[in-house]
């Protein structure tokens, strides 16, 4: 079998280099060698001396040329073997006897350092790859990796459970064969309802591309949304039942107690002189608690039945002027801002801003402070700020929890309703104490048209 073209060309270059070195050595020593032979044969020496010294000189000269050739070839062959090992990813080969006292030794030192550096990089890459595989195997989402021909190259345990097959049966199959070809095209992120071998549910599909060794690959991640939705739904029901149970107990416990007392009064013979007065007070307590429970249910209905916003063009300055005129207890300071046009539900935004303004006014009246209303652009959104000079917030953890309130007679739905309106418009609301100043600052952020 003929040697490869590359190795043959390399061999020819090596021989040419060696021949040039030998030729230069011969040319350098030839004058002295020829002069020695001329003097030896033309001098007054016996034939025995001439042949003896001539032969020894020739052998010495040939030996020096051969040794020089080996001293040139052996280091280069060693260097070629080391570089060949590095190319074949064998980073354990090292050059021996390398020293910094000559140029060739410095080359060997650098080659050894290169091999050590490549070995450390390979070890780091292997450790990183092992870490990635370990993390992928523990992920609770299904991960699939496809090459440029849409053949499966990598899966994790969740993907095996999703397909109800081991990786030895999945690897090498095409996306079409395992029913995932449609997700390698079109939208990179979507939510689908479909049946996999592991079950039926709602799934989040995400796709991204990456390159490995210059070739395009696709990473497909499939998340089971049904479990998360069920967990969120269960937590929502638990929170709702906890709130409803707390409010119902607060109303029904005194009603039960008063009803029991009234029953004892009715059974008592003879009846006390203030019987009618006690009965009237009991009925008033029952009526008050029933009315409180009715207000609570009405407030809950307002949150649960908030309709989707009916968007229409509106000027923010006009909207803020209207809500600033609603509050009559304390005239807020109106700080004009830039002209801003929104696509929003005017009624819902008015309701949210009025709630925030009333809360700020309630706080400011406690300390005889003021309230200010302002707005500004912030990139692709507008920020509406309502600041007060009240006592500030003592508890910021439960501000947006429905039915949580620190105000006497409050319903606890104002801030929850404000946040619901803001999020329905694609915005957000934040509430916190003013830095380095007394009072609170509420900011309603809304996207611009």
C-alpha positions, 0 to 999 in steps of 0.5 A, spaced: 500 500 500 503 506 497 504 511 503 499 517 503 501 523 499 502 528 505 507 523 509 511 522 502 511 529 501 513 530 508 519 525 508 521 528 501 522 535 505 525 532 511 530 528 506 532 534 502 533 538 509 538 533 511 542 533 504 543 540 505 545 540 512 550 534 510 552 537 503 554 544 507 558 540 512 562 536 506 563 543 503 565 546 509 570 540 511 572 538 503 578 544 503 581 541 509 580 534 507 583 535 500 589 539 503 590 533 508 590 528 502 595 532 498 600 533 503 599 526 505 600 523 498 605 528 495 610 528 502 615 524 503 611 518 507 611 511 505 605 507 502 603 504 508 603 510 512 599 514 506 594 508 506 593 508 514 592 515 515 588 516 509 583 510 511 583 513 518 581 520 515 576 518 511 573 513 516 573 519 521 570 524 516 564 519 514 563 518 521 562 525 523 558 526 517 553 520 519 553 523 526 551 530 524 546 527 520 543 523 526 544 529 530 539 533 525 534 528 523 533 525 530 530 531 534 526 533 528 523 526 528 522 527 535 519 533 534 514 531 528 512 525 533 510 529 538 506 534 534 503 528 530 501 525 537 498 532 539 494 532 532 491 525 534 489 528 541 495 524 545 497 529 550 502 525 554 508 525 549 513 529 551 520 531 549 526 529 553 532 532 555 530 539 553 534 545 555 534 552 555 541 552 553 540 552 545 535 554 540 533 546 539 532 545 546 527 552 547 523 549 541 522 542 545 520 546 551 515 550 548 512 544 545 512 540 551 508 547 554 503 546 548 502 539 550 501 540 557 496 546 555 492 542 551 492 536 556 489 541 561 484 544 556 482 537 554 481 535 561 477 542 563 473 540 557 471 533 559 470 535 566 465 541 563 462 536 558 461 531 564 458 537 568 453 539 563 451 531 562 450 531 569 446 537 570 442 535 563 440 528 566 437 531 573 433 537 569 426 536 570 425 538 562 426 533 556 432 535 552 433 533 545 439 535 540 439 534 533 445 534 528 444 538 521 441 531 518 435 532 524 438 525 527 438 525 534 445 525 538 443 527 545 437 526 550 437 526 557 433 522 562 426 526 562 426 525 554 427 518 555 421 518 560 417 523 555 418 518 549 418 511 554 424 509 551 431 508 553 437 513 549 440 506 546 433 506 542 432 513 541 439 516 539 440 516 531 433 516 529 430 522 525 426 527 528 420 525 524 421 518 526 420 520 534 414 525 532 418 531 533 420 534 526 414 539 526 418 543 532 424 543 528 421 548 524 416 554 525 416 558 531 422 557 536 417 558 542 410 555 542 405 552 547 401 545 544 396 540 547 398 533 545 399 526 547 406 523 548 408 516 549 408 518 557 401 521 557 397 527 554 398 534 557 400 541 555 407 542 553 412 548 552 416 547 546 423 551 545 428 551 540 435 554 539 441 553 534 448 552 536 454 549 532 459 543 534 465 543 530 462 547 525 456 544 524 449 546 525 445 543 531 438 544 534 437 544 541 429 542 543 427 543 550 420 540 552 417 542 558 410 539 562 406 545 563 400 541 566 404 540 572 406 547 573 399 549 572 396 544 576 400 546 582 399 554 581 391 552 581 392 548 587 396 554 591 391 559 588 385 555 591 389 554 597 390 561 598 383 563 596 380 558 601 385 561 607 382 568 605 375 566 605 375 561 611 378 567 615 373 572 613 367 567 614 370 565 621 371 572 623 363 574 621 360 567 623 363 566 630 360 572 633 354 571 629 354 564 632 356 566 639 350 572 639 345 567 636 347 562 642 346 568 647 339 570 644 337 563 645 339 563 652 335 569 653 329 567 650 329 560 654 330 564 661 323 565 665 322 570 667 325 575 662 330 580 664 327 587 664 333 589 659 331 583 655 328 587 649 335 591 649 339 585 649 335 582 643 336 589 639 343 589 641 344 582 638 340 583 632 344 589 631 351 585 631 348 580 627 346 585 622 353 588 622 357 582 621 352 580 615 353 586 612 361 586 613 361 579 610 356 582 604 361 587 603 367 582 603 364 578 597 362 584 593 369 586 593 372 579 592 367 579 586 370 585 583 377 582 583 374 576 580 370 579 574 375 584 572 373 585 564 379 585 559 381 592 558 378 596 552 383 599 549 383 606 546 387 612 544 388 617 550 392 623 552 396 621 559 396 629 561 388 629 560 387 623 564 391 625 570 388 632 570 381 628 571 384 624 577 387 629 580 380 633 581 377 627 584 380 628 590 377 634 594 380 632 601 387 634 599 389 638 593 395 634 590 401 638 586 401 636 579 407 636 576 407 636 568 410 631 564 412 630 556 406 629 551 404 621 552 399 618 548 397 611 550 392 605 548 389 603 554 382 602 557 381 609 560 376 607 565 380 602 568 386 606 569 382 612 572 380 606 577 387 604 578 390 611 579 384 614 583 386 608 588 393 610 588 391 617 589 386 616 595 391 611 599 397 617 598 392 622 601 390 618 607 397 617 608 399 624 607 393 627 612 396 623 618 402 627 618 399 634 615 403 632 608 402 633 601 401 629 595 404 630 588 403 627 581 408 626 576 410 622 570 416 621 565 418 617 559 423 611 560 425 608 554 419 604 551 414 606 557 411 611 561 412 611 569 406 615 573 409 617 580 404 618 586 408 620 592 406 622 599 409 625 605 405 620 610 408 616 615 411 611 610 410 603 609 411 598 615 410 592 612 411 591 604 411 584 604 403 583 603 401 590 600 398 586 594 395 580 597 388 581 596 384 583 602 390 584 606 389 591 609 392 596 615 387 601 614 381 601 619 375 599 615 379 598 609 377 592 604 384 590 602 383 590 594 385 596 592 392 595 591 391 588 588 386 591 583 391 596 581 396 591 580 391 587 576 389 593 571 396 594 570 398 587 568 392 587 564 395 593 560 402 590 559 405 594 565 407 593 572 406 597 579 411 598 584 410 601 591 415 603 596 418 608 601 421 614 599 429 614 599 432 619 604 425 622 605 418 621 609 413 618 605 411 613 600 412 612 592 407 608 588 409 608 580 405 605 575 409 603 569 405 602 562 408 601 555 407 606 550 403 606 544 
